[in-house]
Amino acid sequence: MIPVDIQHLRRLNNLETLNASNTAIAALADDATRNAFLDQHEAECSALRDALWAIGHMKCWYSEASLQQCEGHVEHYRPKRRLSGARHGGYWWRAFDWRNLRLAHPTVNRRKTDYLSGKRVGKGSYFPLRDEARRASNVTAEPQEEPVLLDPINPSDTLLICFSEESGAPRPRFRADQDAWRHERAEKSIEYYHLDEASWNAKRADLMAEVKKLCERLQRLWLQEPRDTAEYNRTIDEIVAYLSPYAEFSAACRQVVRELGLLEHFATGIT
């Protein structure tokens, strides 16, 4: 997971229709009329798929798996309808709020049984909180909530997951004994977003191994006297291709470079 700047959405799209629907649903008095309104207007959110795909670097915002232009699900971070696992009618007031929209790979968004673990995974309409008693019933009460699930538009959230170099599997950056809450958020997000899907793990492991090999070459070139500057620069360019925000699973590749202490060889902005 890498940060996505959702503010770019209003630079790419005219959001007047969405804003008008957001105002209109707020004036409706009950769940039945709101649900009917959602049915009639939900295509307005789907119409933003291409823009969400572009600002998310043509990847799933949660997993970093590559997406074809029409493949991703436009999903609501705070679900717009009745929640699973909680007695709550959903965050209908966020149904047409562009700040609540994310782009998810179907594997992340759709509830299913993982074929290896046998567990039910995928976000679906789940939105667990640290304290259910503080669940918001209107927009003004949202700041009191502490969501469990990590949000890719919050840069600090994206730092809470790291990856096993051996298996490519995601894991919490903090152990439970170091920071129980941040550990729980990462652990539950990996489960709900199905970030440890087997083929994704394997691909991350392969990419991390490739980047590590390039990094070891870079270290050798750096220490050589006289240095082969042309080969050194070619190796930098090869590694940067894996670190680009447009590269699949770039967070795992950046981790390799960071842990080898080589970030100073690259342009600022790679973290």
ZINORNOR-V826096 format. One record per residue. N is the residue number from 1. RES is the residue in one letter. PSI is psi as a letter, one per 20 degrees, with the letter a starting at -180 (NA if undefined). OMEGA is omega in degrees with one decimal (none if undefined). Layout:
N/RES/PSI/OMEGA
N/RES/PSI/OMEGA
This chain:
1/M/p/173.9
2/I/q/-177.0
3/P/q/174.2
4/V/p/179.8
5/D/n/-176.0
6/I/i/178.7
7/Q/h/177.8
8/H/h/-176.9
9/L/g/-178.5
10/R/i/175.4
11/R/h/-178.1
12/L/h/-173.4
13/N/q/169.1
14/N/o/-173.6
15/L/j/-176.1
16/E/g/-179.9
17/T/g/179.9
18/L/g/179.4
19/N/h/178.7
20/A/g/178.4
21/S/h/177.3
22/N/g/177.6
23/T/g/-176.1
24/A/g/-177.2
25/I/h/179.0
26/A/h/-178.2
27/A/i/-178.1
28/L/q/-165.2
29/A/h/-173.8
30/D/r/-175.5
31/D/h/-176.9
32/A/g/-179.4
33/T/h/177.7
34/R/g/179.2
35/N/h/176.4
36/A/g/178.2
37/F/g/177.5
38/L/g/179.0
39/D/g/-176.2
40/Q/h/-169.8
41/H/j/-173.0
42/E/h/177.6
43/A/i/179.5
44/E/h/177.0
45/C/g/179.6
46/S/h/-180.0
47/A/i/-179.7
48/L/j/-175.7
49/R/g/-176.4
50/D/g/179.9
51/A/g/177.6
52/L/h/177.3
53/W/g/-178.3
54/A/g/-176.9
55/I/i/175.6
56/G/j/174.0
57/H/k/174.5
58/M/k/-178.5
59/K/r/168.6
60/C/p/-177.4
61/W/h/-176.3
62/Y/g/-172.4
63/S/h/-171.9
64/E/j/172.5
65/A/p/-179.3
66/S/q/179.6
67/L/p/165.7
68/Q/r/-170.1
69/Q/h/-177.4
70/C/j/-171.5
71/E/h/-171.7
72/G/q/174.0
73/H/p/170.0
74/V/o/-175.2
75/E/q/-178.9
76/H/p/177.9
77/Y/g/168.5
78/R/o/-173.5
79/P/q/-174.4
80/K/i/-179.7
81/R/a/-175.4
82/R/p/-177.0
83/L/q/167.3
84/S/q/176.7
85/G/j/178.7
86/A/q/178.8
87/R/n/-174.6
88/H/p/-176.2
89/G/i/179.2
90/G/r/-177.8
91/Y/m/-176.0
92/W/h/-179.7
93/W/i/176.7
94/R/j/-174.1
95/A/h/-178.0
96/F/k/176.6
97/D/o/-175.8
98/W/h/179.3
99/R/i/-178.3
100/N/j/-176.4
101/L/q/176.2
102/R/r/175.5
103/L/p/-173.6
104/A/q/170.1
105/H/q/177.6
106/P/h/178.7
107/T/h/179.1
108/V/g/-168.2
109/N/h/-172.6
110/R/p/176.0
111/R/p/-179.4
112/K/r/175.1
113/T/p/178.1
114/D/p/-172.3
115/Y/i/178.7
116/L/g/-175.5
117/S/h/-175.9
118/G/j/-179.5
119/K/q/171.6
120/R/p/-176.1
121/V/r/-177.0
122/G/q/-172.9
123/K/g/-176.5
124/G/c/178.7
125/S/k/176.6
126/Y/q/173.7
127/F/m/-176.3
128/P/q/178.3
129/L/q/175.2
130/R/h/-178.9
131/D/o/-176.9
132/E/h/-179.4
133/A/i/-178.9
134/R/j/178.4
135/R/p/-176.5
136/A/q/173.6
137/S/j/176.4
138/N/r/-173.6
139/V/h/-176.8
140/T/h/-179.5
141/A/i/-176.9
142/E/h/-178.7
143/P/i/179.3
144/Q/i/-179.4
145/E/q/170.4
146/E/n/-178.5
147/P/q/174.2
148/V/g/-171.9
149/L/p/178.0
150/L/q/-176.4
151/D/p/-176.3
152/P/i/176.7
153/I/i/176.0
154/N/o/-176.3
155/P/h/-178.4
156/S/h/177.6
157/D/h/-175.3
158/T/i/-179.6
159/L/i/-172.4
160/L/i/178.4
161/I/p/171.0
162/C/a/-170.5
163/F/q/175.1
164/S/p/179.0
165/E/h/-177.4
166/E/g/-174.3
167/S/i/-175.3
168/G/i/-176.8
169/A/q/175.4
170/P/q/178.7
171/R/q/178.5
172/P/p/177.0
173/R/h/-179.6
174/F/p/171.3
175/R/q/-179.2
176/A/h/-179.0
177/D/i/176.8
178/Q/g/-179.0
179/D/n/-171.6
180/A/h/-176.2
181/W/g/180.0
182/R/h/173.8
183/H/g/-179.2
184/E/g/179.9
185/R/g/179.7
186/A/g/-177.7
187/E/g/-179.2
188/K/h/178.8
189/S/g/176.3
190/I/g/179.8
191/E/g/-175.3
192/Y/h/-179.8
193/Y/i/179.1
194/H/l/-176.0
195/L/i/179.6
196/D/k/175.1
197/E/p/-166.3
198/A/g/-177.6
199/S/h/176.0
200/W/g/177.6
201/N/g/-178.2
202/A/g/-179.0
203/K/h/177.0
204/R/g/-179.5
205/A/g/178.7
206/D/g/-179.0
207/L/g/179.8
208/M/h/177.9
209/A/g/178.7
210/E/g/-179.8
211/V/h/179.3
212/K/g/179.2
213/K/g/177.9
214/L/h/179.2
215/C/h/177.8
216/E/h/174.7
217/R/g/179.8
218/L/g/178.8
219/Q/g/179.1
220/R/g/-179.4
221/L/h/-178.8
222/W/h/-176.0
223/L/i/-178.0
224/Q/q/172.8
225/E/o/-4.2
226/P/q/-177.6
227/R/p/173.3
228/D/n/-172.5
229/T/h/-179.3
230/A/g/179.6
231/E/h/176.5
232/Y/g/-179.2
233/N/h/177.2
234/R/h/179.5
235/T/g/174.4
236/I/g/-178.5
237/D/h/178.9
238/E/g/-179.5
239/I/g/-178.8
240/V/h/179.2
241/A/h/177.9
242/Y/h/-174.9
243/L/i/-178.6
244/S/q/176.0
245/P/i/178.5
246/Y/i/-179.4
247/A/q/179.8
248/E/p/177.4
249/F/l/-176.8
250/S/h/-179.6
251/A/g/179.0
252/A/h/179.4
253/C/h/177.7
254/R/h/178.8
255/Q/g/-179.5
256/V/g/-178.7
257/V/g/-178.9
258/R/g/-176.0
259/E/h/175.7
260/L/i/177.2
261/G/k/-174.7
262/L/j/-175.7
263/L/h/-177.9
264/E/i/178.8
265/H/i/-172.1
266/F/r/180.0
267/A/q/175.7
268/T/q/-177.5
269/G/i/174.7
270/I/o/-175.8
271/T/NA/none
